[in-house]
């Protein structure tokens, strides 16, 4: 057995070598539709926040029944 495996190694016909030299199958492509949905959501969230943030002070003023500096403090807590 040892002589036959040495002969295969010398000839380059080893099964493991053939497996390593064989081209691997083409990798799966990116899920473009799913990534497009994720990027669209990631784009719309900041746009929605920029549209809502100017009105947070009014909302806090009406809900918390606060005035002046308290409104700014509470709206700062609400925004984060």
Secondary structure as GFF3:
##gff-version 3
##sequence-region A 1 80
A	DSSP	alpha_helix	2	11	.	.	.	ID=ss1
A	DSSP	alpha_helix	15	21	.	.	.	ID=ss2
A	DSSP	alpha_helix	32	52	.	.	.	ID=ss3
A	DSSP	three_ten_helix	53	55	.	.	.	ID=ss4
A	DSSP	alpha_helix	56	64	.	.	.	ID=ss5
A	DSSP	alpha_helix	69	79	.	.	.	ID=ss6
###
